[in-house]
Amino acid sequence: MGQRTYNILLHTHTVSGIVISVALYVIFFAGSFSFFRDEIANWQRGHKVSIKDKISVPISPVLDSLASEKPLQGRDIEFRHYYNERKISVNLGASKDTLLSETERARAFFYLDTHDLGTTDYIGNYSLGEFLYRLHFFAQIPYPFGYYLSGFVAFFFLFAIVTGIIVHWKKIIPNFYLFRPWAKMKTLWTDAHTALGVIGLPFQLVYAVTGAFFMLKLIVVAPSVLTLYKGDQTKMYEELEYGHPVFEADHKPLRHIPNIDGLIAETQEKWKDFMVTEVHIFNYGDTNMQVSVNGQMDYKSKLNGVGHIIYKALDGSSTVVKDPTGTSSYLDGVKNMLFRLHFGDYAGYGLRVISFILGLVSCFVIISGVLIWLTARDKKNLPEKKRHFNEGVVRYYLAICLSMYPITAFTFIMVKAFDAEGKTMIYYCYFLGWLLLSVYFILRKNNGLTHRYCLLWGSILGFFVPITNGMVSGNWPWVAMAEGKHDILLVDLLWIFLSTAGLWVYMKSRQKPKKAHLKKAKTKTISVG
């Protein structure tokens, strides 16, 4: 590689990394907690979820309960288990019965608690786990700007990874084994950046690719809509299997409503280890009523086994639309495997814990890259104004990024202490606290202080997360273990682990570095005369 090419790649790697550093840090930090979105929601509510990855509530009694509250005739009804919580989502489409009033025909969406059959809307069901999950792709920014921002950040992160590999290719292996903690700061940060960057490289590459795919796919497929489908979006979504079939109503009442739970049981008998995650009822109570049972194979049986079957209510006949035990199509491989790789949910707690740690390691790689950039430009030959500008940029970056640790721990405590659930409280607590902490550290103008205080405050507050949980709900770690509340126990243990590691790093950062012993070169005395 020529020197000019090397310099171009090095500068583009540095610039792309600096430009996206804050947004990328937020994505990885919030994304690390997003691996435990469901566990955090269950921890907040004190719920124990024994049956996971499938709908666990009988559908027929739920339909009877719903029918007593509002007319279901002619509606498309969807039951969906998407998260491993006690609640499932219920979507009631607008009724096709023209004899009903506008109010009676109106659509509805809510969450149904499978334990007590209580219902809540989206705002009332909003949990801290949902907040952190949505924060990692900037969903709080009005759609579609937040989605596109996170997508472009993932794309430029992929660019930074590729250019970084090319630039450091010859030094990756030698520098991986090289760590000089007592050398000058630039060397220290460079060694840490290289070693941890190599360790997390496969993880970061996967998330850069999948993140860019999810958030930018609308832009990617837009030319296809115009060219291949001639502007017909519906046809495109149908071929990509993102939509549901459409069945016209006969507008004739059905004499006997079939037992939906019986159809689910029949499906599970047909395909062993099939996990039912969605049930769609089309034209409820109509002679053209159809029931679609959707789901996937248990990951232990088949990693990419998505399938569904449609039953006709009038005569009980069934049509297998997709056999989950058969050979998966290329489309299924792309869609489903990208989701599984991104969520890391196909190998139990172990994989997600490893992903959580690698996500935090990626946060360190981002911070170390920013500090390398600063120390490389902290030279006496640079104008004072430029040096102050560089230092100010990094000060803002570090204040915004590092303050996420204490404010996340603080928000965990607040939602548990006040038994709060819903958007407003979480938004105010997290964003307002984050803003105040960031401003405080920016005004202090001391990067070392920002590091130490964020580690100390975050770790102390982190230890109070399981303490608060135990005091408020009685779910102390030993109690949660005895009662089989694994989700609650896991969240408490994560905070204990994270706080212990943070406190250890804080104590190490307080120690004065040892002075390196310099070997004096031996000088020879030359006698003259």
C-alpha positions in Angstrom: 0.0 0.0 0.0 1.4 3.4 -1.0 1.9 6.1 1.7 -0.7 8.3 0.1 -3.4 5.6 0.1 -2.4 4.7 3.7 -2.8 8.3 4.8 -6.2 8.6 3.1 -7.5 5.5 4.7 -6.1 6.5 8.1 -7.7 9.9 8.0 -11.1 8.6 6.8 -11.0 6.0 9.6 -10.3 8.7 12.1 -12.8 11.2 10.8 -15.6 8.7 10.4 -15.0 7.4 13.9 -14.9 10.8 15.5 -18.0 12.1 13.7 -20.2 9.1 14.8 -18.5 8.5 18.2 -21.2 9.9 20.5 -24.1 8.4 18.6 -22.3 5.1 18.3 -21.6 5.0 22.0 -25.3 5.6 22.8 -26.2 2.8 20.4 -23.8 0.3 22.0 -24.4 1.3 25.6 -28.2 1.2 25.3 -28.0 -1.8 23.0 -26.0 -3.8 25.6 -29.0 -3.4 28.0 -31.4 -4.1 25.1 -30.2 -7.8 25.1 -32.2 -8.0 28.3 -35.1 -5.9 27.3 -37.6 -8.5 28.5 -35.8 -9.3 31.7 -35.6 -5.6 32.6 -39.4 -5.3 32.0 -40.1 -8.3 34.2 -37.7 -7.0 36.8 -39.5 -3.7 36.9 -42.9 -5.3 37.3 -41.8 -8.1 39.5 -43.2 -10.7 37.1 -42.2 -14.3 36.8 -42.4 -15.7 33.3 -42.2 -19.5 33.2 -43.3 -20.1 29.6 -41.2 -18.2 27.0 -41.1 -17.9 23.2 -44.7 -18.7 22.6 -48.3 -17.7 23.5 -49.1 -19.2 26.9 -52.7 -18.1 27.4 -55.8 -19.9 26.0 -57.3 -17.8 23.2 -60.9 -18.8 23.3 -61.7 -17.5 26.9 -60.0 -14.3 25.9 -62.2 -13.9 22.9 -65.3 -14.6 25.0 -64.1 -11.9 27.5 -63.5 -9.4 24.6 -66.9 -10.2 23.1 -68.6 -9.2 26.3 -67.0 -5.7 26.1 -67.3 -4.9 22.4 -68.7 -6.5 19.2 -66.1 -8.7 17.4 -68.2 -9.6 14.4 -66.4 -9.1 11.1 -63.1 -8.0 12.7 -59.6 -9.1 11.9 -58.1 -10.0 15.3 -54.4 -10.6 16.0 -52.8 -12.1 19.1 -49.0 -11.7 19.1 -46.3 -12.9 21.5 -43.3 -10.8 20.6 -41.5 -10.3 23.9 -41.0 -12.7 26.8 -43.3 -11.0 29.2 -46.6 -11.9 30.8 -48.4 -9.6 28.4 -49.2 -10.2 24.7 -50.4 -7.7 22.2 -53.9 -7.7 20.9 -54.9 -5.9 17.7 -58.6 -5.6 16.8 -59.1 -4.4 13.3 -62.1 -2.2 12.3 -65.2 -4.3 12.1 -66.6 -5.0 8.6 -70.1 -5.2 10.0 -71.8 -2.2 8.4 -74.8 -2.4 10.9 -72.6 -1.3 13.8 -72.0 2.3 14.7 -68.7 4.1 14.0 -67.7 3.8 17.7 -68.5 0.0 17.8 -66.6 -0.6 14.6 -63.5 1.3 15.7 -60.2 -0.5 15.8 -58.3 -1.0 19.1 -54.9 -2.0 20.3 -53.8 -3.0 23.8 -51.7 -5.4 25.8 -53.3 -8.3 27.6 -51.8 -9.6 30.9 -52.0 -13.4 30.5 -52.1 -13.8 34.3 -55.1 -11.6 35.3 -56.4 -10.7 31.8 -55.9 -7.0 32.6 -55.4 -4.6 29.7 -53.1 -1.6 29.2 -52.4 0.7 26.2 -48.9 1.3 24.8 -48.2 4.3 27.0 -49.2 2.5 30.1 -47.3 -0.6 29.2 -44.1 1.3 28.5 -41.2 -0.1 30.6 -37.6 0.8 31.2 -36.6 -2.2 29.1 -38.6 -0.8 26.2 -37.1 2.6 26.6 -33.5 1.3 26.5 -34.3 -0.9 23.5 -35.8 2.0 21.6 -33.0 4.3 22.6 -30.4 2.1 20.9 -31.9 3.0 17.5 -33.0 6.6 18.4 -36.7 5.8 18.2 -37.3 8.8 20.6 -36.4 11.1 17.7 -39.5 11.6 15.5 -39.9 8.9 12.8 -38.1 8.4 10.4 -35.2 10.7 11.4 -34.1 8.6 14.4 -34.2 5.4 12.4 -32.2 6.8 9.5 -29.7 8.4 11.9 -29.0 5.1 13.6 -28.8 3.4 10.3 -26.3 5.8 8.8 -24.3 5.6 12.1 -24.2 1.8 11.7 -23.2 2.2 8.0 -20.3 4.6 8.8 -19.3 2.3 11.7 -19.0 -0.5 9.1 -16.8 1.9 7.0 -14.7 2.7 10.1 -14.2 -1.0 10.8 -13.1 -1.8 7.2 -10.7 1.1 7.0 -9.3 0.3 10.4 -8.6 -3.3 9.4 -6.9 -2.2 6.2 -4.8 0.5 8.0 -3.7 -1.8 10.9 -3.6 -5.1 9.0 0.2 -5.6 9.4 0.2 -4.6 13.1 -3.1 -6.3 14.2 -1.5 -9.5 15.5 1.8 -8.1 16.9 0.0 -5.2 18.6 -2.7 -7.5 20.0 -0.2 -9.0 22.4 1.4 -5.7 23.2 0.2 -3.7 26.2 2.2 -0.9 27.8 0.2 0.5 30.8 3.0 2.7 32.1 3.9 4.3 28.7 2.7 7.7 27.6 -1.0 8.2 27.3 -1.3 7.9 23.5 0.5 4.5 23.6 -1.7 3.3 26.5 -4.9 4.2 24.7 -3.6 2.8 21.4 -2.7 -0.6 22.9 -6.1 -0.8 24.6 -8.0 0.3 21.5 -6.2 -2.3 19.3 -6.4 -5.2 21.7 -10.1 -4.8 22.6 -11.0 -3.8 19.1 -9.6 -7.1 17.8 -11.5 -9.0 20.5 -14.8 -7.4 19.6 -14.2 -7.2 15.9 -16.6 -10.1 14.8 -19.3 -8.8 17.2 -19.0 -5.2 16.0 -18.9 -6.3 12.3 -22.2 -8.3 12.8 -23.9 -5.4 14.5 -22.7 -2.8 11.9 -24.1 -4.9 9.0 -27.4 -5.9 10.7 -28.0 -2.5 12.2 -27.5 -0.8 8.8 -29.8 -3.4 7.2 -32.6 -2.9 9.6 -32.6 0.9 9.7 -31.8 1.7 6.1 -33.8 -1.1 4.3 -36.5 1.3 3.4 -34.0 3.4 1.5 -32.4 0.3 -0.1 -35.7 -1.1 -1.4 -37.1 2.2 -2.6 -35.5 1.9 -6.1 -37.0 -1.6 -6.3 -40.5 -0.3 -5.7 -40.1 2.1 -8.5 -38.5 -0.2 -11.0 -39.3 -3.8 -10.3 -42.8 -3.2 -8.8 -43.7 0.0 -10.7 -44.7 1.7 -7.5 -46.8 -1.1 -6.1 -45.7 -1.3 -2.4 -48.4 -3.8 -1.5 -47.1 -6.3 -4.0 -43.5 -5.9 -2.8 -44.4 -6.4 0.8 -46.4 -9.5 -0.2 -43.5 -11.1 -2.0 -41.2 -10.2 0.9 -43.7 -11.8 3.3 -44.0 -8.8 5.5 -47.8 -8.6 5.2 -50.8 -10.8 6.0 -53.2 -12.4 3.5 -56.5 -10.5 2.9 -59.8 -12.3 3.0 -63.0 -10.7 2.0 -66.0 -11.1 4.3 -69.1 -12.9 3.1 -71.2 -10.8 5.5 -73.0 -13.9 6.6 -72.9 -15.0 10.3 -71.0 -18.2 11.1 -73.2 -20.7 13.0 -70.4 -22.2 15.1 -67.1 -20.4 16.1 -64.3 -23.0 16.1 -62.2 -23.6 19.2 -59.0 -21.6 18.5 -57.0 -23.4 21.1 -57.9 -26.7 19.4 -56.5 -25.4 16.2 -53.3 -24.3 18.0 -53.0 -27.8 19.6 -53.5 -29.4 16.2 -50.8 -27.3 14.7 -48.4 -28.2 17.5 -49.2 -31.9 17.0 -48.4 -31.6 13.3 -45.0 -30.0 13.9 -43.2 -31.2 17.0 -41.3 -28.4 18.9 -43.3 -25.7 17.1 -43.7 -22.5 19.2 -46.9 -20.6 18.3 -46.1 -16.8 18.5 -49.0 -15.3 16.5 -52.6 -16.1 15.9 -54.5 -14.1 13.2 -58.3 -14.4 13.0 -59.7 -13.0 9.8 -63.4 -12.0 9.5 -64.4 -13.2 13.0 -67.9 -14.7 13.1 -68.2 -14.6 9.3 -68.7 -17.6 7.0 -65.3 -16.7 5.5 -63.6 -16.7 8.8 -60.0 -17.9 8.5 -57.5 -18.6 11.3 -53.7 -18.3 10.7 -51.4 -19.9 13.3 -47.9 -18.6 13.0 -44.7 -19.5 14.8 -41.2 -21.0 14.6 -39.5 -24.1 15.6 -37.7 -24.3 18.9 -34.1 -23.1 18.3 -32.8 -26.4 19.7 -34.6 -28.2 16.9 -34.1 -25.8 14.0 -32.5 -22.3 14.1 -34.4 -21.0 11.1 -37.7 -22.8 11.1 -40.5 -20.2 10.5 -43.9 -21.5 9.4 -47.7 -21.0 9.5 -50.9 -22.7 8.6 -54.3 -21.4 7.7 -57.6 -23.0 8.9 -61.0 -22.3 7.3 -63.6 -22.0 10.0 -66.5 -23.1 7.9 -65.4 -26.6 7.1 -62.2 -27.0 9.3 -59.9 -27.5 6.3 -56.3 -26.4 6.5 -53.7 -25.1 4.1 -50.0 -25.3 5.0 -48.6 -22.0 3.8 -45.1 -22.6 5.0 -43.7 -25.8 6.5 -41.2 -24.9 9.3 -39.6 -28.4 9.1 -38.8 -28.1 5.4 -35.9 -26.4 3.7 -35.7 -22.7 4.4 -35.8 -20.3 1.5 -33.2 -17.8 0.8 -35.6 -15.0 1.8 -36.1 -16.7 5.2 -32.4 -17.1 5.6 -31.7 -13.4 5.0 -34.7 -12.0 7.0 -34.7 -14.3 10.0 -31.0 -15.0 10.5 -30.3 -11.3 10.4 -32.8 -10.8 13.2 -31.5 -13.7 15.2 -27.9 -12.5 14.8 -28.8 -9.0 15.9 -30.9 -10.0 18.9 -28.6 -12.8 20.0 -31.6 -14.7 21.4 -31.0 -18.1 20.0 -28.6 -19.5 22.6 -30.1 -18.7 25.9 -28.7 -16.4 28.6 -25.0 -17.3 28.0 -24.9 -15.7 24.5 -26.7 -12.6 25.6 -24.3 -12.1 28.6 -21.3 -12.4 26.3 -23.0 -10.0 23.9 -23.6 -7.6 26.8 -20.0 -7.6 27.8 -18.8 -7.2 24.2 -21.2 -4.3 23.8 -19.6 -2.6 26.8 -16.1 -3.4 25.4 -17.2 -1.7 22.2 -18.0 1.4 24.3 -14.5 1.4 25.6 -13.1 1.0 22.1 -15.1 4.1 21.1 -13.9 6.1 24.1 -10.2 5.0 23.6 -10.4 6.0 19.9 -11.6 9.5 20.9 -8.7 9.8 23.5 -6.2 8.7 20.9 -7.4 11.4 18.6 -7.0 14.0 21.4 -3.6 13.0 22.6 -2.3 12.7 19.0 -3.3 16.4 18.5 -2.2 17.7 21.8 1.1 19.1 20.5 2.9 22.3 21.4 3.4 23.2 17.8 -0.4 23.5 17.3 -2.0 26.9 17.7 -3.5 27.3 21.2 -7.0 28.0 19.8 -7.0 24.7 17.9 -5.8 22.7 20.9 -8.6 24.2 23.0 -11.1 23.3 20.3 -9.9 19.7 20.2 -10.0 19.5 24.0 -13.5 21.0 24.1 -14.8 18.5 21.6 -13.5 15.5 23.6 -14.8 17.1 26.8 -18.3 17.3 25.4 -18.0 13.8 24.0 -16.9 12.2 27.3 -19.5 14.1 29.3 -22.4 12.9 27.2 -21.2 9.4 26.8 -19.8 8.5 30.3 -22.8 10.1 32.1 -25.0 7.4 30.6 -23.7 4.9 33.2 -24.8 6.7 36.4 -28.1 8.0 34.9 -29.0 4.5 33.7 -28.5 3.1 37.2 -30.4 6.0 38.7 -33.4 5.4 36.4 -33.4 1.7 37.4 -33.7 2.8 41.0 -36.4 5.4 40.4 -38.7 3.1 38.4 -38.5 0.5 41.1 -38.7 2.8 44.1 -41.8 4.6 42.8 -43.3 1.6 41.1 -43.5 3.7 38.0 -44.5 2.5 34.6 -45.1 4.6 31.6 -43.3 6.9 29.2 -43.5 10.3 31.0 -41.7 9.4 34.2 -38.9 7.4 32.4 -38.4 10.2 29.8 -38.1 12.9 32.5 -35.9 10.9 34.8 -33.5 9.7 32.1 -33.2 12.6 29.7 -33.4 15.4 32.2 -30.9 13.7 34.5 -28.6 12.9 31.5 -28.7 16.5 30.4 -27.9 17.8 33.9 -25.0 15.4 34.4 -23.6 16.2 30.9 -23.7 20.0 31.6 -22.1 19.5 35.0 -19.1 17.6 33.6 -18.8 19.9 30.6 -18.5 22.9 33.0 -16.0 21.2 35.2 -13.6 21.0 32.3 -11.7 18.0 33.6 -11.8 14.8 31.6 -10.1 12.8 34.4 -12.7 13.9 36.9 -15.5 13.0 34.4 -14.1 9.4 34.1 -13.7 9.0 37.9 -17.0 10.5 39.0 -19.0 8.6 36.4 -17.4 5.3 37.4 -17.8 6.0 41.1 -21.4 7.4 41.0 -22.5 4.7 38.4 -21.1 1.9 40.5 -22.5 3.1 43.8 -25.9 3.6 42.2 -25.6 0.2 40.5 -25.2 -1.5 43.9 -28.4 0.2 45.0 -30.4 -1.3 42.1 -30.7 -4.8 43.6 -31.0 -3.3 47.1 -33.9 -1.1 46.0 -35.5 -4.1 44.3 -35.2 -6.1 47.5 -36.6 -3.4 49.7 -39.5 -2.5 47.5 -40.6 -5.9 46.2 -38.9 -8.4 48.5 -37.3 -10.0 45.5 -33.8 -10.2 47.0 -31.4 -12.2 44.8 -31.6 -15.2 47.1 -35.4 -15.0 47.2 -35.6 -14.7 43.4 -33.3 -17.7 43.0 -35.4 -19.8 45.4 -38.7 -18.8 43.7 -37.3 -19.4 40.1 -37.6 -15.7 39.1 -34.6 -16.0 36.8 -35.3 -12.7 34.9 -35.2 -10.7 38.2 -32.2 -12.5 39.5 -30.3 -11.9 36.2 -30.8 -8.2 36.2 -29.7 -7.9 39.8 -26.6 -10.0 39.1 -25.8 -7.9 36.0 -25.8 -4.7 38.1 -23.7 -6.3 40.8 -21.1 -7.5 38.2 -21.1 -4.1 36.4 -20.8 -2.1 39.6 -18.0 -4.3 41.0 -16.1 -3.9 37.7 -16.7 -0.2 37.6 -15.6 0.3 41.2 -12.4 -1.8 40.6 -11.5 0.4 37.6 -12.2 3.5 39.7 -9.9 2.3 42.5 -7.2 1.5 39.9 -7.5 4.9 38.3 -6.9 6.5 41.7 -3.5 4.8 42.1 -0.5 6.6 41.0 1.3 4.9 38.1 4.6 3.3 38.9 7.7 5.0 37.6 9.4 3.0 34.9 12.9 2.0 35.7 15.1 3.4 33.0 18.3 1.5 32.2 21.3 3.8 32.0 23.4 3.2 29.1 27.0 2.3 29.9 29.5 4.8 28.7 33.0 3.9 27.8 35.9 6.1 29.0 38.3 6.8 26.3 41.7 7.9 27.5 43.7 10.2 25.3 47.5 10.5 25.3 
